[in-house]
Amino acid sequence: MRMSDALPQAAYAFAERMLDHKRAGLVPGERLTVTWIDATRCWYRSDAGGVHRYVAVDAEHRTRGEAFDHAGLAKSLEEAAGRAVDADRLPIDEVSLTPSTLTFDAFERAWSLDLETAALREITGDAPHRRSVRTSPDGRWQAFTHGHDLWVHDTATRRRRPLTRGGDEVAPFAEEPDAAGDRHLLDLLRLGPRPPRALWSPDSRRVLTHRIDQSAVGTGHLLDCAPDGGGRSRLRSYRYSLPGEPMPQGRWVVVDVTTGHTVEVEGPPFDAAYLSPVTWGEIWWDPSGEAVYWVRHARDRRSAELVEIDPRTGRARTVIKECGPTRVDVNRHFYDPPVVAVLRRRGEVLWFSRRDGGDRLYLHDLRTGECRGAVTGGDVRVRQILHTGDDAVHLVVSRVHGADPYARTLARLDLGERSLTVLVDDEQDHRLSASPDGRWFVDCRSTPATPPVWLLRDAGGHAVAELERADTRRLAEQGWSAPERVRVLAADGVTPVYGVLHRPGNFDPAQSYPVVDHIYPGPQVNRADPSFYGGFGDGESAAMAALGFVVVTLDGRGTPGRGKDFHDHSYGNLASAGELRDHVAAIGQLGETRPWMDLTRVGIVGHSAGGFAATKAVLRHPETFSVAVAEAGNHDNRIYNASWAEAFDGPVDPERYSATSNVDEVMELSARLLLVHGGMDDNVMPDHTLRLVDRLIAADQDFDMLVVPRAEHSFHGYQHYVLRKRWDYLVRHLLRREPPSGYRLDPVPLSSRLFEHLFDGGGGRAHA
């Protein structure tokens, strides 16, 4: 290939600007994190006009303005830290705002600003860092982990003491199981320990936590071939349950902070399958403080029950238990908190169920567990309970027969009349959050082609103020064009499936473009979101499109959001890999009406389960997919996390698990395949890719491989390198050109999503 066939460096520079962390500077107002200070006030950071401003909103008075004096803080911080500070781009992060105080990190130090006096002080002493604690509702106590026990720091006396004793590496208190601990990533980040998996009672007197016994769990091993300081390779071993093996066993305890008295919750231990139930939001205190409620799952996920715990005595009773022949879900997305609310003052429970095939809420008697019937109809699918009141509940729902059955909107359920009213009636997607008292809602309204508008709504769904509006003009000037929401038929020729199509940068319909399927098969989440964000990985999809590819994302049969039958298509059928036949059918149908899609050049890219699916695609559908990049793929669920495999492929069955495994596929590889894996991946261990490689070599097949020795599952710290290698591979083998010589991507910063996973999980959920 001649050098004249190489892409110019400008092509990679354009693609890099489409990545999430770069695109944020081109689209002010696209992404906001709105945090409520109290029942009527919230705050967020605005980047409008390239100026960073922390904005406070008073919902009651419909006003918005600076949350604090930015210029004053810049001057004070400059004087205290001895560093130059720009008031328009304050170098602060990990920001927390109360009515009286602003706390933040800057220049690797912690600071506090008194909003009344404007006095700035550095937070010093031996108190644990804010990111590593759970602070009690009254602000006095900070719970943290130390030496595998739960400790508490008294902010009034500045003394600390243990709340539990005897915790160790095998059976720690208030920690995640090893398999979900992200220990290598935390070592890389050097941000200190994660917050404890613990929940404060509303009156700040008690704290609920667990002890997880991993003594019966088998051991996984990783070899750090390039350890800090050099020398011999270092073995990292940790406890990791494979399908059919013993899981970590957890028990709940409640500790009185003032007396130190500990109450053990009665009953058998629970399977700590992966993340702690605290992290999942599956356990919470009733606002009265008189009870704790817990949604407990059986190991095979074929039953779920609501358990009521008396925190004073440790007595536990089952209120509701639902069983089924396949997985019993109590939410729409596996990682979301249960769509369950206890209405203690009414003596009732709202319980999410798919028992009739829909995603509906049922009303149960809190005392007897008796089902009093469905309170939402079959015309909507319930996504989330935003807020519960005495007489009404606000929900996020999607409409079964709407223009887009995945699009979310706001609805109100009248408990007395058992009637549901959709409050926002349009065809856009609405990402919603509620104020603590449920009187106000922040709504991010968008579609894949319509930039977000951030609105403040009242309890009736009326928009009372516009907070921010995303501006895509600079993005469009770069050559970007808005993605298209697409609807096609599944391989059965009957079932509609939905996706998002990204046109190439500087699109010209007279040209012919290769196609990339950017796959994540679930089945626990959706890949192709109906919003402007397009689903996780959207920035990577936009970047590949910028290089000159048509990029397609799709939610085939077996993914969530369309009722139980649609979702159960994948149960015991993970071998379908998100139903690859639907992907083949979809690409063919899209190409029929878009002659600029070159269906002789189709590739597929995926990470984790997407890496598994990308490999499966070129093994089973070589007539469609000629190039694949498979990153961190879980190619053999027989050696993957027990909770994942058993929840979605069912209890261990040798024949079925073999069919799912890429390692056991017939090794006739005609496509170009790049396998990528991190050497320190403690989620999907590198064994998955290496065993696949062993089989490919035994079958005398050609392939390409990249091992990133110190990378964990997300490739943090190495993402820029992995992305460039992915782009290079697609450019060479699909675009059939050479990558630009000498181009290097900037390192990708820690994403807010990953940071929240590490440090914001485990704080419980709000119930009112």
Secondary structure, DSSP 8 states (H G I E B T S, - for coil): --GGGB--HHHHHHHHHHSHHHHTTTSTTS----EESSSSEEEEEE-GGG--EEEEEETTTTEEEESS-HHHHHHHHHHHHTS---TTS---EEEEE-SSEEEEEETTEEEEEETTT--EEE--SS---GGG-EE-TTSSEEEEEETTEEEEEETTTTEEEESS----SSS-BS---GGG--HHHHHHHT------SEEE-TTSSEEEEEEEE-TTS-EEEEEESS-TT-SS-EEEEEE---TTS---EEEEEEEETTT--EEE--S--EE--SS-HHHHT-EEE-TTSS-EEEEEE-TTSSEEEEEEE-TTT--EEEEEEEE-SS---SSSSTTS--SEEEETTTTEEEEEE-TTSS-EEEEEETTT--EEEESS-TTEEEEEEEEE-SSEEEEEEEETTSSSTT-EEEEEEETTTTEEEESS-SSSEEEEEE-TTSSEEEEEEEETTEEEEEEEEETTS-EEEEEEE---HHHHHTT----EEEEEE-TTSSSEEEEEEE--TT--TTS-EEEEEE----SSS-SS-SSTT-STTHHHHHHHHHTT-EEEEEE-TTSSSS-HHHHHTTTT-GGGTTTHHHHHHHHHHHHHH-TTEEEEEEEEEEETHHHHHHHHHHHH-TTT--EEEEES----GGGS-HHHHHHHH-S--HHHHHHH-STTS-----SEEEEEEETT-SSS-THHHHHHHHHHHHTT---EEEEETT--TT-TTTHHHHHHHHHHHHIIIII-SB--TT---------HHHHHHHHTTTS-----
